[in-house]
Amino acid sequence: MLRILVLLLLFNGLHAQGLHAQAEPSEVAADHVDVTLLSERAHWPPGEQAWLGLNLAHEKHWHTYWINPGDSGLITKLRWELPEGIRAGEPAWPHPERFEIADIVNFGYSDDILIPIPLQLDADLADGDYPIGLRASWLICEVECIPGDAEYAFELPVAPTAESDPRWAEDFATARDDLPREAIATLTIAEDADAITLTLNGLDATAAPAQWQWFPET
C-alpha cells in the first residue's frame, strides 16, 4: 500500500511539472492612473492570435488619449520586446470620449478602459512560457498634463489547447463592444469658410442613433 501511495505521489508530481501556470497580470501604479498588462486567456495554442489587454484605470477627472488625441495630447505608445515566433499587431482602440477645455477638443479615455492588442503566434512554437517585454508611455491630463511610462515583464503560456481566463472575460467583451464597426453607408463632405458638413446616406433609419459624435481617426 505504501509503495502504491509513493508511486501515485510521484506520478502526480511529474504531471504537475508538465502544466503551465496561467498568465498573470503585470501592474504598475503611476501618477493618476494604474496601468495593467493582462492576457485574455490562461493558455494560447501555437498558430493562433493571442490577445493581450492594456487596462488603464484613471483617477477621477483625469484622462489619457486615443489614436488621434485631437487638438493636443499624445497617443499612448507601446514598444515591445518579443521572442522569436511572436509578433505584435496594432492595438484595437475602443471608441473614445470627447474632452473640451475652452476652444480645445481632445479625444481619449477616462475611468477604466481596456485596449485589446493582438499577438500572432507562429504555428511551430513549442509549448512553454514565453517572456514578453513591453514599455508603455502615455500622457495623462486633467487641466495640467503629466507624462508617464512603465515597463512590463510578462510570461505568455503556450500550450496545445486554449484555456479561458474568466477573470478578464467581461473586460474584453466590453472593449470589443466599444470597437468601431463598419457601416453600410456613403459619406459626402462639404466644406465652406465656416464649417464642414458631413452627410451619411444609406443607414437604416430604425437603427440610426438619435445623437451623433464625430471622431476623425486621422
N, C-alpha and C positions, 0 to 999 in steps of 0.2 A: 504493500500500500504506500509506503514511504517512497519507494522508487517511482511509482506512478505519479505521485504528487510532485516529486522533483522534476520529472520529465515534463509534466504539464506546465509547471512554472517556467522551465527553460524554453518550451515552445512559445508560451505567451510573451516572454521577454524578447525572443527573436522576432516574433510577429510585430511587436510594438516598434522595434528598430526600423522596420520597413515602412512605417506610416510617416506621413508628412505632417508637420504642425500646420495649423491653419494660418493664413496670412493675418498678422496682427497690425493694427494701425500704428502710424508714426505721427505723433502730435507735437506741435510747437506752439507755445503761448507767446504771442508778440504784442506790441502796443495796440490795444483796442481791437484785436482780432486773434482768435485761436484758429490755427490752420492745420488740418489733419490730412495725411495721405492714407487711403484705405483701399481695399480690394472688394469688388462686388461679390466674389466667390472665395471660398476657402481654398479650393484647388482649381487649377486650369489644365486642360489637356493640351498636348502639343498640336500645332496646326490651327488652333483657334485664335480668335481675337479676344484677348483678356481686357477687362475694363477696370481701371483704377478710378478713384474719385478724389479730387481735391476739395475738401469741405472747409468753407470759411464761415466761422461763427463770429459775426461782427458785434461789437459793443453797440448799444442803442445809440442812434443818431450818427453813427459812422458808416462809411461805405467804401468799397473798392470798385474797380472799373471793368467794363465789358470789353469785347474785342475792338469796338470803336468807343473810346472814352467820351467823345463829344468835344465840347469847346475847350476842355482842359482835362488833366488827368493822364494816367498811364495804364495800359493794359497789364494784367497780371501775366508775368513771363515765366516759362518753365525751361530749365536746362537739364537734360538727362545724362546720366552715366549708366549705360545698359550693357549687359553681357552679350557676346556673340549669339545670334539667333533670336534676339528680341529687338523690335523696332517700335518707336513711339509714333502715333499719329497725331493729328490736330485735335485739340480739345473740342468737345461738343458743348458750345456755350448756350446755356438756357437764356430765354429772353430776359432783358434787363429791366430795371426801373429807370424812371426819368427823374433827375435831380435838378432843380432850378434854384440858383442863387443870383439875385439881381438879374442881369441880362445873360448870365452864363447857364447853358444847359449841358448837363452831363448824363451819361448812361452807365449804369453799374448795378451793384448789388449791396443790399443791407440784410440785417437779420442773419439767418442761416441759409447758405446756398452750397450745393454740391455741383461741381463741374466734372462731368464724366470725361475720361481720357482713355483712348484705345491703345493697347499694346498688341502688336502682331507677333505671335509665337511661331517659329519655324516648325515644320512637321517632324523634323528629325531631332528635336530637343529631347535629351534624356530626362528621365524622372529626376527630380531634385528640387532644392530650394535655391532660387537664383537671386543674387544681390541686385537690387535696384537703387540707384542713387539719383536724387532729384534736388536741384536748387531752385526754389521758387522766390520770386521777387514781386512786390506789389507796392501800390501807393494807397494809403488809407486816409480818408479825409472826413472831417465834419465841416468846419469853416477853414481851419488850418489843415495842412496835409503832412503826413509822416511817411517816409519810405520805410519799407520793411522787407526782410528776406529771411529765409530759413533753409537749412539743409536737412534732407531726409535720407535715412538708411532703412531699406525695406526688403524683406525676403518674400519673393513670389514663388509659391509652391506649384510645381508642375507635376502632374500625376496622370495616369491613364484615363481616369474618368473625372468629370467635373463634380464638384460638391458645392452646393449653395451655402451662403452665409446669411442666415435670417436677420442678423444684427443690422445690415445695411440695405435690405431689400426695399423697404419703404422709401429710403432716401434716394436710391437710384430710380425707382419708379416715379417719384415726384419730379426729379430732374428731367427725365425723359418726357414726361407730360408737358414740361415747360420749354422743350426744344421747338424752334421754328419748324413749321410744316409747309410744304409746297402747296399753293392754292391753284386751282384751275381758273385762271382769270388773266385778263390782259391789262397792262398798266400803261397809261399815257401820261406824259409830264408836260406841263405848260409853264413857262417862266415869263414873268414880266418884271418891271422895275421893283415892285413891292413884295412879291410873293411867288412861291412855287406851288402850282395846283396839281395834285395827283388825282387821276380818275381811274377807278377799277371797274372793269366790265366782265360779266360772266360769273360772278359769285352767286351762290344760292342765297336768295333773299331771306329764306327762313333760317338759314344758318349764320347769316352775317351778324356780327356784334352790333349793339346799339351805339357803342362808342369806339373810336379808333385812336391808336397812338402810332406814330411813325418812328421806326428805329433804323436809320441807314447803317448798314454794316460797314460800308467803306466811306 
